[in-house]
Amino acid sequence: MIPRGLLSHRTTQAMTNKTLGIDIGSTSFKLCLLSDHPDGEPKSAILPHDGDIDGTLDRLLDQLGLDGADAIRGLATGNEGRHRLDLPDVIAAVAIEAALDALKLQPRAVVSMGGEDLVVYVLDSRGRIVNTYAGNKCASGTGEFLRQQLGRMNLKLEVINDICEGAHVHPISARCSVFMKSDCTHRLNKGEATKADVALSLSKVMADKVAEFLIKAKLARGQVVVIGGVTRNRHLVDFIRKGNPNIDFVVPEQAPYFEAFGAAHLARAQGKNLPSRESLVRPGATLTFKTFAPLSESADRVVHAPSRRAPFDPEAEYILGVDGGSTTTKVALVNASTLEIVAEH
């Protein structure tokens, strides 16, 4: 990817300007600001973007106190969204190599636990990524799936470390995210598990997914760096370590914004001065996928069909409809002659 010596030179030289690394992931926006002092601590800001690149970037820049008055060199990384910015960009693998070099880490692999994918990057002795093992066909091992399932229980990732103390792991289906969601819901509904039990069990499933990918990559020992926002879940990290005792797992302090951290280091030589906020996001940027007009522009084409309801008539005939879904069961009692709903649950 990048000559190791060149990276080392760049990451050890004194900085003359602040640098900003911007990582636009599948579900969240990460920024890392490096000061103009070589020993300065990096500042970071992370927010879910929900597809709103412009608004999320504005809020993140406010969090870091960047008003455009400072001379800052910027570089972008991440997925397709990086092309929306009026900045030079690199792919995530290059940013990861730069971050490893800056921290003087030489692992055999990097496990990236993203919002919508799980990737294992295999490195050679020179710190270059030579192979990847990615799993993005099923959501069950991703950070966004964990966030969604916690949300269904009115929990957030920030509290998982505390609430799972003393909880128990329950076996849940891991072959499909739909089946897993069903297992979690059914155990809660039947009183077989608490919310903490389910949260801990989900963490165990994600750790098992990591172990599967390490087996695919033929990694049984040595150092492996784990990155991604879900590394803040210490129960997940503990499960990963216990399941692979011969591997030395390292979770850097910069793990939640690792790619942005690497991009900030690369920005010294490969970035450019940040444009104004108004021009930082390019409105006409070329993307590889097609975009459509907002649904709100078609509001006049929406036809509202109000629910037809009536009181129960003991003399009438009824049809009982039952929908056994993946997580809930719904029933409706419909008058056979008027097709009006008289009861539903």
Secondary structure, 3 states (H helix, E strand, C coil): CCCHHHHHHHHHCCCCCEEEEEEECCCEEEEEEECCCCCCCCEEEEEECCCCHHHHHHHHHHHCCCCCCCCEEEEEEECHHHHHECCCECCHHHHHHHHHHHCCCCCCEEEEECCCCEEEEEECCCCCEEEEEEECCCHHHCHHHHHHHHHHCCCCHHHHHHHCCCCCCCCCCCCCHHHHHHHHHHHHHCCCCCHHHHHHHHHHHHHHHHHHHHHHCCCCCEEEEEECHHHHCHHHHHHHHHHCCCEEEECCCCHHHHHHHHHHHHHHHHCEECCCHHHHECCCCCCCCCCCCCHHHHHHHCCCCCCCECCCCCCCCEEEEEEECCCCEEEEEEECCCCCEEEEC
